[in-house]
Amino acid sequence: MAKQSILKWGNSLGFRLPSEVAKQMRVSEGTEVTYTLNGSQLIIEPAAEELPAFTKADLARAIRKGKPRADPLGRRKGKEVL
């Protein structure tokens, strides 16, 4: 376990993330992270990529582009009415 001092950064406190830790976390300058507290432990993780907004028009376009599905009951064999 490595030790490091907490530094004053404006009105906040901060610490430096060693480059080896940043490489293991796959983060670099500008990467957004999320943090949570678990008791007295601080857990820092790369933020999940946000998906773009999906509109009803996008959904309709995706449905039109989709392949027609086969009838789950199979082909008609008689004069069934569905």
N, CA, C and O atoms as a GROMACS GRO file, in nm:
protein
  328
    1MET      N    1   0.085  -0.117   0.000
    1MET     CA    2   0.000   0.000   0.000
    1MET      C    3   0.090   0.123   0.000
    1MET      O    4   0.174   0.139   0.088
    2ALA      N    5   0.072   0.210  -0.098
    2ALA     CA    6   0.152   0.331  -0.108
    2ALA      C    7   0.085   0.444  -0.029
    2ALA      O    8  -0.038   0.450  -0.019
    3LYS      N    9   0.166   0.533   0.026
    3LYS     CA   10   0.115   0.649   0.098
    3LYS      C   11   0.138   0.774   0.016
    3LYS      O   12   0.233   0.782  -0.062
    4GLN      N   13   0.049   0.871   0.036
    4GLN     CA   14   0.062   0.997  -0.036
    4GLN      C   15  -0.006   1.106   0.046
    4GLN      O   16  -0.102   1.080   0.118
    5SER      N   17   0.045   1.228   0.037
    5SER     CA   18  -0.012   1.340   0.110
    5SER      C   19  -0.129   1.400   0.034
    5SER      O   20  -0.131   1.400  -0.089
    6ILE      N   21  -0.227   1.449   0.108
    6ILE     CA   22  -0.339   1.522   0.052
    6ILE      C   23  -0.294   1.668   0.036
    6ILE      O   24  -0.233   1.724   0.126
    7LEU      N   25  -0.325   1.728  -0.080
    7LEU     CA   26  -0.281   1.863  -0.112
    7LEU      C   27  -0.401   1.958  -0.119
    7LEU      O   28  -0.512   1.915  -0.151
    8LYS      N   29  -0.380   2.083  -0.089
    8LYS     CA   30  -0.482   2.186  -0.102
    8LYS      C   31  -0.489   2.226  -0.249
    8LYS      O   32  -0.386   2.249  -0.312
    9TRP      N   33  -0.611   2.234  -0.304
    9TRP     CA   34  -0.630   2.270  -0.444
    9TRP      C   35  -0.749   2.367  -0.448
    9TRP      O   36  -0.864   2.324  -0.456
   10GLY      N   37  -0.723   2.496  -0.443
   10GLY     CA   38  -0.829   2.596  -0.432
   10GLY      C   39  -0.896   2.581  -0.297
   10GLY      O   40  -0.830   2.581  -0.194
   11ASN      N   41  -1.028   2.568  -0.298
   11ASN     CA   42  -1.102   2.544  -0.173
   11ASN      C   43  -1.119   2.395  -0.146
   11ASN      O   44  -1.183   2.357  -0.047
   12SER      N   45  -1.064   2.311  -0.232
   12SER     CA   46  -1.080   2.166  -0.220
   12SER      C   47  -0.948   2.101  -0.179
   12SER      O   48  -0.845   2.167  -0.165
   13LEU      N   49  -0.955   1.971  -0.161
   13LEU     CA   50  -0.836   1.890  -0.134
   13LEU      C   51  -0.821   1.791  -0.249
   13LEU      O   52  -0.920   1.752  -0.311
   14GLY      N   53  -0.698   1.750  -0.276
   14GLY     CA   54  -0.675   1.655  -0.383
   14GLY      C   55  -0.549   1.575  -0.361
   14GLY      O   56  -0.474   1.602  -0.267
   15PHE      N   57  -0.526   1.478  -0.445
   15PHE     CA   58  -0.402   1.400  -0.443
   15PHE      C   59  -0.366   1.364  -0.585
   15PHE      O   60  -0.451   1.364  -0.674
   16ARG      N   61  -0.241   1.332  -0.606
   16ARG     CA   62  -0.194   1.295  -0.739
   16ARG      C   63  -0.213   1.145  -0.759
   16ARG      O   64  -0.191   1.065  -0.668
   17LEU      N   65  -0.253   1.111  -0.878
   17LEU     CA   66  -0.269   0.971  -0.914
   17LEU      C   67  -0.141   0.928  -0.984
   17LEU      O   68  -0.112   0.980  -1.092
   18PRO      N   69  -0.064   0.835  -0.927
   18PRO     CA   70   0.060   0.791  -0.992
   18PRO      C   71   0.033   0.737  -1.133
   18PRO      O   72  -0.072   0.677  -1.158
   19SER      N   73   0.127   0.758  -1.223
   19SER     CA   74   0.107   0.720  -1.363
   19SER      C   75   0.080   0.571  -1.379
   19SER      O   76   0.001   0.531  -1.464
   20GLU      N   77   0.144   0.488  -1.298
   20GLU     CA   78   0.121   0.342  -1.309
   20GLU      C   79  -0.023   0.306  -1.271
   20GLU      O   80  -0.084   0.219  -1.332
   21VAL      N   81  -0.076   0.375  -1.171
   21VAL     CA   82  -0.216   0.351  -1.131
   21VAL      C   83  -0.309   0.399  -1.243
   21VAL      O   84  -0.406   0.332  -1.277
   22ALA      N   85  -0.279   0.516  -1.300
   22ALA     CA   86  -0.361   0.570  -1.409
   22ALA      C   87  -0.362   0.474  -1.528
   22ALA      O   88  -0.466   0.453  -1.590
   23LYS      N   89  -0.247   0.415  -1.559
   23LYS     CA   90  -0.240   0.318  -1.670
   23LYS      C   91  -0.327   0.196  -1.641
   23LYS      O   92  -0.400   0.149  -1.728
   24GLN      N   93  -0.319   0.146  -1.517
   24GLN     CA   94  -0.400   0.029  -1.480
   24GLN      C   95  -0.549   0.060  -1.485
   24GLN      O   96  -0.630  -0.025  -1.521
   25MET      N   97  -0.586   0.184  -1.450
   25MET     CA   98  -0.727   0.225  -1.453
   25MET      C   99  -0.772   0.266  -1.592
   25MET      O  100  -0.891   0.285  -1.616
   26ARG      N  101  -0.676   0.280  -1.685
   26ARG     CA  102  -0.702   0.327  -1.822
   26ARG      C  103  -0.764   0.466  -1.821
   26ARG      O  104  -0.866   0.491  -1.887
   27VAL      N  105  -0.702   0.556  -1.744
   27VAL     CA  106  -0.745   0.696  -1.740
   27VAL      C  107  -0.626   0.785  -1.774
   27VAL      O  108  -0.510   0.748  -1.756
   28SER      N  109  -0.658   0.904  -1.823
   28SER     CA  110  -0.555   1.004  -1.852
   28SER      C  111  -0.616   1.141  -1.823
   28SER      O  112  -0.731   1.151  -1.781
   29GLU      N  113  -0.538   1.244  -1.844
   29GLU     CA  114  -0.586   1.379  -1.818
   29GLU      C  115  -0.714   1.405  -1.897
   29GLU      O  116  -0.720   1.380  -2.017
   30GLY      N  117  -0.816   1.454  -1.829
   30GLY     CA  118  -0.944   1.483  -1.893
   30GLY      C  119  -1.045   1.371  -1.887
   30GLY      O  120  -1.163   1.394  -1.916
   31THR      N  121  -1.003   1.250  -1.849
   31THR     CA  122  -1.097   1.139  -1.838
   31THR      C  123  -1.195   1.166  -1.725
   31THR      O  124  -1.154   1.203  -1.615
   32GLU      N  125  -1.324   1.148  -1.752
   32GLU     CA  126  -1.423   1.165  -1.646
   32GLU      C  127  -1.427   1.039  -1.561
   32GLU      O  128  -1.421   0.928  -1.612
   33VAL      N  129  -1.438   1.059  -1.430
   33VAL     CA  130  -1.444   0.948  -1.336
   33VAL      C  131  -1.565   0.966  -1.245
   33VAL      O  132  -1.617   1.077  -1.230
   34THR      N  133  -1.607   0.857  -1.185
   34THR     CA  134  -1.708   0.862  -1.080
   34THR      C  135  -1.640   0.821  -0.951
   34THR      O  136  -1.542   0.746  -0.952
   35TYR      N  137  -1.692   0.870  -0.840
   35TYR     CA  138  -1.635   0.830  -0.712
   35TYR      C  139  -1.748   0.805  -0.613
   35TYR      O  140  -1.851   0.872  -0.616
   36THR      N  141  -1.726   0.710  -0.527
   36THR     CA  142  -1.821   0.677  -0.422
   36THR      C  143  -1.744   0.655  -0.293
   36THR      O  144  -1.626   0.620  -0.294
   37LEU      N  145  -1.812   0.676  -0.184
   37LEU     CA  146  -1.755   0.648  -0.053
   37LEU      C  147  -1.814   0.519   0.000
   37LEU      O  148  -1.936   0.500  -0.001
   38ASN      N  149  -1.729   0.431   0.046
   38ASN     CA  150  -1.770   0.307   0.108
   38ASN      C  151  -1.710   0.308   0.248
   38ASN      O  152  -1.598   0.262   0.269
   39GLY      N  153  -1.785   0.361   0.344
   39GLY     CA  154  -1.729   0.383   0.477
   39GLY      C  155  -1.625   0.493   0.467
   39GLY      O  156  -1.657   0.606   0.429
   40SER      N  157  -1.502   0.462   0.501
   40SER     CA  158  -1.394   0.561   0.489
   40SER      C  159  -1.310   0.538   0.363
   40SER      O  160  -1.208   0.603   0.345
   41GLN      N  161  -1.352   0.446   0.276
   41GLN     CA  162  -1.279   0.419   0.152
   41GLN      C  163  -1.336   0.502   0.038
   41GLN      O  164  -1.458   0.513   0.023
   42LEU      N  165  -1.249   0.560  -0.042
   42LEU     CA  166  -1.286   0.634  -0.161
   42LEU      C  167  -1.263   0.543  -0.281
   42LEU      O  168  -1.152   0.495  -0.303
   43ILE      N  169  -1.368   0.519  -0.359
   43ILE     CA  170  -1.358   0.432  -0.476
   43ILE      C  171  -1.372   0.520  -0.600
   43ILE      O  172  -1.474   0.587  -0.618
   44ILE      N  173  -1.270   0.519  -0.685
   44ILE     CA  174  -1.267   0.600  -0.807
   44ILE      C  175  -1.266   0.506  -0.927
   44ILE      O  176  -1.184   0.414  -0.934
   45GLU      N  177  -1.359   0.528  -1.022
   45GLU     CA  178  -1.367   0.445  -1.141
   45GLU      C  179  -1.389   0.534  -1.263
   45GLU      O  180  -1.449   0.640  -1.252
   46PRO      N  181  -1.341   0.490  -1.380
   46PRO     CA  182  -1.371   0.566  -1.502
   46PRO      C  183  -1.523   0.572  -1.521
   46PRO      O  184  -1.592   0.473  -1.500
   47ALA      N  185  -1.573   0.688  -1.561
   47ALA     CA  186  -1.717   0.703  -1.582
   47ALA      C  187  -1.760   0.621  -1.703
   47ALA      O  188  -1.688   0.612  -1.802
   48ALA      N  189  -1.878   0.563  -1.693
   48ALA     CA  190  -1.934   0.488  -1.806
   48ALA      C  191  -1.968   0.586  -1.917
   48ALA      O  192  -2.010   0.699  -1.892
   49GLU      N  193  -1.950   0.541  -2.039
   49GLU     CA  194  -1.981   0.626  -2.154
   49GLU      C  195  -2.130   0.646  -2.161
   49GLU      O  196  -2.207   0.550  -2.155
   50GLU      N  197  -2.172   0.772  -2.173
   50GLU     CA  198  -2.315   0.801  -2.184
   50GLU      C  199  -2.361   0.778  -2.326
   50GLU      O  200  -2.292   0.814  -2.422
   51LEU      N  201  -2.478   0.717  -2.338
   51LEU     CA  202  -2.534   0.694  -2.471
   51LEU      C  203  -2.605   0.820  -2.518
   51LEU      O  204  -2.661   0.893  -2.436
   52PRO      N  205  -2.603   0.846  -2.647
   52PRO     CA  206  -2.675   0.964  -2.697
   52PRO      C  207  -2.825   0.947  -2.677
   52PRO      O  208  -2.875   0.835  -2.664
   53ALA      N  209  -2.896   1.058  -2.674
   53ALA     CA  210  -3.042   1.054  -2.658
   53ALA      C  211  -3.104   0.974  -2.773
   53ALA      O  212  -3.060   0.986  -2.888
   54PHE      N  213  -3.205   0.895  -2.742
   54PHE     CA  214  -3.271   0.810  -2.840
   54PHE      C  215  -3.415   0.857  -2.850
   54PHE      O  216  -3.489   0.849  -2.752
   55THR      N  217  -3.457   0.906  -2.966
   55THR     CA  218  -3.591   0.962  -2.982
   55THR      C  219  -3.686   0.859  -3.041
   55THR      O  220  -3.645   0.752  -3.084
   56LYS      N  221  -3.815   0.892  -3.041
   56LYS     CA  222  -3.915   0.804  -3.102
   56LYS      C  223  -3.889   0.789  -3.252
   56LYS      O  224  -3.911   0.682  -3.309
   57ALA      N  225  -3.842   0.897  -3.315
   57ALA     CA  226  -3.810   0.890  -3.458
   57ALA      C  227  -3.696   0.792  -3.483
   57ALA      O  228  -3.698   0.718  -3.581
   58ASP      N  229  -3.596   0.792  -3.394
   58ASP     CA  230  -3.485   0.696  -3.406
   58ASP      C  231  -3.538   0.553  -3.394
   58ASP      O  232  -3.496   0.464  -3.468
   59LEU      N  233  -3.629   0.532  -3.300
   59LEU     CA  234  -3.686   0.399  -3.279
   59LEU      C  235  -3.763   0.354  -3.403
   59LEU      O  236  -3.748   0.241  -3.448
   60ALA      N  237  -3.846   0.442  -3.458
   60ALA     CA  238  -3.923   0.408  -3.577
   60ALA      C  239  -3.830   0.376  -3.694
   60ALA      O  240  -3.856   0.281  -3.769
   61ARG      N  241  -3.723   0.453  -3.711
   61ARG     CA  242  -3.627   0.430  -3.819
   61ARG      C  243  -3.559   0.293  -3.800
   61ARG      O  244  -3.538   0.220  -3.897
   62ALA      N  245  -3.524   0.261  -3.678
   62ALA     CA  246  -3.458   0.133  -3.650
   62ALA      C  247  -3.551   0.016  -3.678
   62ALA      O  248  -3.508  -0.088  -3.728
   63ILE      N  249  -3.680   0.032  -3.645
   63ILE     CA  250  -3.777  -0.075  -3.671
   63ILE      C  251  -3.793  -0.095  -3.821
   63ILE      O  252  -3.799  -0.209  -3.867
   64ARG      N  253  -3.802   0.015  -3.897
   64ARG     CA  254  -3.818   0.002  -4.043
   64ARG      C  255  -3.697  -0.065  -4.106
   64ARG      O  256  -3.712  -0.139  -4.204
   65LYS      N  257  -3.578  -0.040  -4.053
   65LYS     CA  258  -3.456  -0.099  -4.110
   65LYS      C  259  -3.438  -0.245  -4.069
   65LYS      O  260  -3.363  -0.319  -4.132
   66GLY      N  261  -3.508  -0.286  -3.965
   66GLY     CA  262  -3.491  -0.422  -3.913
   66GLY      C  263  -3.541  -0.527  -4.011
   66GLY      O  264  -3.624  -0.498  -4.098
   67LYS      N  265  -3.491  -0.646  -3.996
   67LYS     CA  266  -3.533  -0.756  -4.083
   67LYS      C  267  -3.668  -0.808  -4.035
   67LYS      O  268  -3.694  -0.813  -3.915
   68PRO      N  269  -3.754  -0.846  -4.128
   68PRO     CA  270  -3.883  -0.904  -4.086
   68PRO      C  271  -3.857  -1.035  -4.011
   68PRO      O  272  -3.770  -1.114  -4.048
   69ARG      N  273  -3.934  -1.055  -3.909
   69ARG     CA  274  -3.916  -1.177  -3.828
   69ARG      C  275  -4.003  -1.289  -3.883
   69ARG      O  276  -4.112  -1.267  -3.935
   70ALA      N  277  -3.953  -1.408  -3.869
   70ALA     CA  278  -4.032  -1.524  -3.909
   70ALA      C  279  -4.146  -1.542  -3.810
   70ALA      O  280  -4.133  -1.509  -3.692
   71ASP      N  281  -4.256  -1.595  -3.857
   71ASP     CA  282  -4.370  -1.621  -3.770
   71ASP      C  283  -4.329  -1.728  -3.669
   71ASP      O  284  -4.288  -1.837  -3.710
   72PRO      N  285  -4.338  -1.700  -3.538
   72PRO     CA  286  -4.292  -1.797  -3.438
   72PRO      C  287  -4.373  -1.926  -3.439
   72PRO      O  288  -4.329  -2.026  -3.383
   73LEU      N  289  -4.492  -1.925  -3.501
   73LEU     CA  290  -4.575  -2.045  -3.506
   73LEU      C  291  -4.552  -2.128  -3.631
   73LEU      O  292  -4.611  -2.234  -3.647
   74GLY      N  293  -4.469  -2.081  -3.719
   74GLY     CA  294  -4.441  -2.153  -3.842
   74GLY      C  295  -4.537  -2.112  -3.953
   74GLY      O  296  -4.616  -2.018  -3.937
   75ARG      N  297  -4.530  -2.182  -4.063
   75ARG     CA  298  -4.615  -2.150  -4.177
   75ARG      C  299  -4.758  -2.197  -4.153
   75ARG      O  300  -4.782  -2.293  -4.080
   76ARG      N  301  -4.850  -2.127  -4.214
   76ARG     CA  302  -4.991  -2.167  -4.202
   76ARG      C  303  -5.013  -2.298  -4.279
   76ARG      O  304  -4.955  -2.319  -4.386
   77LYS      N  305  -5.098  -2.386  -4.224
   77LYS     CA  306  -5.119  -2.515  -4.287
   77LYS      C  307  -5.261  -2.533  -4.333
   77LYS      O  308  -5.290  -2.624  -4.411
   78GLY      N  309  -5.349  -2.451  -4.287
   78GLY     CA  310  -5.490  -2.464  -4.324
   78GLY      C  311  -5.550  -2.328  -4.347
   78GLY      O  312  -5.487  -2.240  -4.405
   79LYS      N  313  -5.674  -2.311  -4.302
   79LYS     CA  314  -5.742  -2.185  -4.320
   79LYS      C  315  -5.755  -2.110  -4.188
   79LYS      O  316  -5.859  -2.050  -4.159
   80GLU      N  317  -5.648  -2.115  -4.108
   80GLU     CA  318  -5.649  -2.046  -3.980
   80GLU      C  319  -5.663  -1.896  -4.000
   80GLU      O  320  -5.616  -1.841  -4.100
   81VAL      N  321  -5.726  -1.833  -3.907
   81VAL     CA  322  -5.739  -1.688  -3.908
   81VAL      C  323  -5.657  -1.637  -3.792
   81VAL      O  324  -5.680  -1.675  -3.677
   82LEU      N  325  -5.561  -1.550  -3.822
   82LEU     CA  326  -5.478  -1.495  -3.715
   82LEU      C  327  -5.507  -1.351  -3.694
   82LEU      O  328  -5.446  -1.287  -3.608
   0.00000   0.00000   0.00000
